[in-house]
Amino acid sequence: MKSLIKLTFKSVFTIGVIIILLYFGWKYIYPKLENRDSHNKKSFLVTKVFDGDTFEAEINGKPEKIRMLGIDTPEKWDSDKFERDKERSGKDKELLRKLGELSSDFTARLIGGKKVILLPDSKSDDKDKYGRLLRYVYLEDGTFVNLKIVEEGYANAYRKFNTSKKNEFIEAENEARENKKGLWGDINGKNFFDNRDK
């Protein structure tokens, strides 16, 4: 009987240790390997930047629009979203357009004319309702573009949809806000994000 109890205890303990190791491997090691392995993925040339979170890349010989997952930047073109941003922020159209241009310029400097690696998210659809590919974007040197734009204060975390990196983006947004980086800072005496929905 004692040997059966010892065997059961050892089995339960071993299974528990394996589960803990698998959890920590999945939580902390796998994301790092995924980012490192992005160096080995196929890259695509960015041919046009539309705004802070949308661009075009040549994929299989044809242009394809890509919407960066998990982030949101101010608009610079008239649209329904531009009008919603105007109502939410209380800013005038001229200032909103300027902020959208600043965000777009930042993204253009970061990825314009460069090759990027595009990775989907298992929690997200492949495309949005406009037919744009929804992707995480990496430069060939491993820079996580979506995150970099949030870290530098030119985008906020897009909370409407659940993505695997949502919490990472929210944390980066909070740091950018605290440090008054990018559009969180003083631009002509105002900033864009302070009145946006959190």
C-alpha positions as CSV (number, residue, x, y, z in Angstrom):
1,M,0.0,0.0,0.0
2,K,2.8,2.4,0.9
3,S,4.6,1.8,-2.4
4,L,1.3,2.5,-4.3
5,I,1.0,5.8,-2.4
6,K,4.6,6.7,-3.2
7,L,4.2,5.8,-6.8
8,T,1.0,7.9,-7.0
9,F,2.7,10.8,-5.3
10,K,5.7,10.6,-7.6
11,S,3.4,10.4,-10.7
12,V,1.3,13.4,-9.6
13,F,4.5,15.4,-8.7
14,T,6.1,14.6,-12.0
15,I,3.0,15.6,-14.0
16,G,2.8,18.8,-12.0
17,V,6.4,19.7,-12.7
18,I,5.9,19.0,-16.4
19,I,2.8,21.2,-16.5
20,I,4.6,24.0,-14.8
21,L,7.6,23.7,-17.2
22,L,5.3,23.7,-20.2
23,Y,3.4,26.7,-18.9
24,F,6.6,28.8,-18.4
25,G,8.0,27.6,-21.7
26,W,4.8,28.7,-23.5
27,K,4.5,32.0,-21.6
28,Y,8.1,33.2,-21.6
29,I,10.3,31.2,-24.0
30,Y,8.0,30.5,-27.0
31,P,7.3,34.3,-27.7
32,K,11.0,35.0,-27.7
33,L,11.6,32.1,-30.1
34,E,8.7,33.2,-32.3
35,N,10.3,36.7,-32.6
36,R,13.8,35.3,-33.2
37,D,12.4,32.9,-35.8
38,S,10.8,35.9,-37.6
39,H,14.3,36.5,-39.1
40,N,13.9,33.3,-41.1
41,K,10.4,34.1,-42.4
42,K,9.8,35.5,-45.9
43,S,9.9,39.3,-46.2
44,F,8.0,41.6,-48.4
45,L,8.8,45.1,-49.7
46,V,6.7,48.0,-48.3
47,T,5.7,50.0,-51.4
48,K,3.4,52.6,-49.8
49,V,2.4,53.8,-46.4
50,F,-1.2,55.0,-46.3
51,D,-1.3,56.1,-42.6
52,G,0.1,55.2,-39.2
53,D,-1.3,51.7,-39.1
54,T,-2.0,50.8,-42.8
55,F,0.4,50.2,-45.6
56,E,0.9,48.3,-48.9
57,A,3.4,45.6,-49.6
58,E,4.2,43.5,-52.7
59,I,3.1,39.9,-52.1
60,N,3.5,37.3,-54.8
61,G,3.9,40.0,-57.4
62,K,0.9,42.1,-56.5
63,P,0.2,44.9,-54.1
64,E,-1.6,44.0,-50.9
65,K,-3.0,46.3,-48.2
66,I,-2.0,45.4,-44.6
67,R,-3.6,46.7,-41.4
68,M,-1.3,46.3,-38.4
69,L,-2.9,44.2,-35.7
70,G,-3.6,45.5,-32.2
71,I,-2.9,49.2,-32.7
72,D,-4.8,52.3,-33.8
73,T,-3.5,55.6,-35.1
74,P,-5.3,58.9,-35.8
75,E,-6.7,59.4,-39.2
76,K,-5.4,61.9,-41.7
77,W,-8.1,61.3,-44.4
78,D,-11.8,62.2,-44.1
79,S,-13.7,59.0,-43.2
80,D,-16.3,57.8,-40.7
81,K,-13.5,57.0,-38.3
82,F,-12.1,60.5,-38.7
83,E,-15.5,61.9,-37.7
84,R,-15.7,59.5,-34.7
85,D,-12.1,60.6,-33.6
86,K,-13.2,64.2,-33.9
87,E,-16.2,63.7,-31.6
88,R,-14.3,61.6,-29.1
89,S,-11.3,63.9,-28.8
90,G,-13.0,67.2,-29.2
91,K,-10.2,68.3,-31.5
92,D,-10.8,70.3,-34.7
93,K,-10.2,68.7,-38.1
94,E,-7.1,70.6,-38.8
95,L,-5.3,69.4,-35.7
96,L,-6.6,65.8,-36.1
97,R,-5.2,65.8,-39.7
98,K,-1.9,67.1,-38.4
99,L,-1.7,64.4,-35.8
100,G,-2.6,61.7,-38.4
101,E,0.2,63.0,-40.6
102,L,2.7,62.9,-37.7
103,S,1.7,59.3,-37.1
104,S,1.8,58.4,-40.8
105,D,5.2,60.1,-41.2
106,F,6.6,58.1,-38.2
107,T,5.5,54.8,-39.8
108,A,6.8,55.8,-43.2
109,R,10.2,56.5,-41.7
110,L,10.1,53.2,-39.9
111,I,9.1,50.9,-42.7
112,G,8.8,52.8,-46.0
113,G,10.7,51.1,-48.8
114,K,12.0,48.4,-46.4
115,K,11.3,44.7,-46.3
116,V,9.0,43.4,-43.5
117,I,7.9,40.1,-42.2
118,L,4.2,39.6,-41.8
119,L,2.8,37.3,-39.1
120,P,-0.9,36.5,-38.5
121,D,-2.4,36.1,-35.0
122,S,-4.3,32.9,-34.3
123,K,-6.9,35.0,-32.3
124,S,-7.6,37.3,-35.2
125,D,-9.3,37.0,-38.6
126,D,-7.0,36.8,-41.6
127,K,-8.5,39.9,-43.2
128,D,-10.7,42.8,-42.0
129,K,-14.0,43.8,-43.5
130,Y,-12.2,46.0,-46.0
131,G,-10.1,43.1,-47.3
132,R,-6.9,44.2,-45.7
133,L,-4.5,41.6,-44.3
134,L,-4.4,41.8,-40.5
135,R,-0.8,41.2,-39.4
136,Y,2.0,41.7,-36.9
137,V,4.8,43.4,-38.7
138,Y,8.6,42.9,-38.1
139,L,11.6,44.5,-39.7
140,E,14.2,42.0,-40.9
141,D,16.4,43.1,-37.9
142,G,13.6,41.7,-35.6
143,T,12.1,45.1,-34.6
144,F,8.4,44.5,-33.8
145,V,6.9,47.4,-35.8
146,N,3.4,47.4,-34.2
147,L,4.9,47.6,-30.7
148,K,7.5,50.2,-31.7
149,I,4.8,52.6,-33.0
150,V,2.9,52.3,-29.7
151,E,6.1,52.6,-27.6
152,E,7.0,55.8,-29.4
153,G,3.6,57.3,-28.8
154,Y,2.2,57.3,-32.4
155,A,-0.5,54.7,-31.8
156,N,-2.6,53.4,-28.9
157,A,-3.5,49.9,-28.1
158,Y,-6.6,48.8,-30.0
159,R,-8.8,47.4,-27.3
160,K,-11.9,46.6,-29.3
161,F,-10.6,43.2,-30.5
162,N,-8.8,40.5,-28.5
163,T,-5.4,39.8,-29.9
164,S,-2.6,37.7,-28.3
165,K,-0.4,40.8,-27.8
166,K,-3.1,43.2,-26.6
167,N,-1.7,43.4,-23.0
168,E,1.8,44.1,-24.3
169,F,0.4,47.0,-26.4
170,I,-1.6,48.4,-23.4
171,E,1.5,48.3,-21.2
172,A,3.6,50.1,-23.9
173,E,0.8,52.7,-24.4
174,N,0.7,53.4,-20.6
175,E,4.5,53.9,-20.6
176,A,4.4,56.2,-23.6
177,R,1.6,58.2,-22.0
178,E,3.4,58.5,-18.7
179,N,6.6,59.7,-20.6
180,K,4.6,62.0,-22.9
181,K,6.1,60.5,-26.0
182,G,4.9,61.2,-29.5
183,L,1.2,62.2,-29.7
184,W,0.9,61.9,-25.9
185,G,3.2,64.9,-25.7
186,D,2.6,68.6,-26.3
187,I,1.9,69.3,-30.0
188,N,0.9,72.9,-30.5
189,G,-0.3,73.0,-26.9
190,K,-2.5,69.9,-27.4
191,N,-2.2,66.2,-27.7
192,F,-4.5,63.7,-29.4
193,F,-4.7,60.8,-27.1
194,D,-5.7,62.3,-23.7
195,N,-9.4,62.4,-24.6
196,R,-9.6,59.1,-26.5
197,D,-11.5,56.1,-25.2
198,K,-9.3,53.9,-23.1
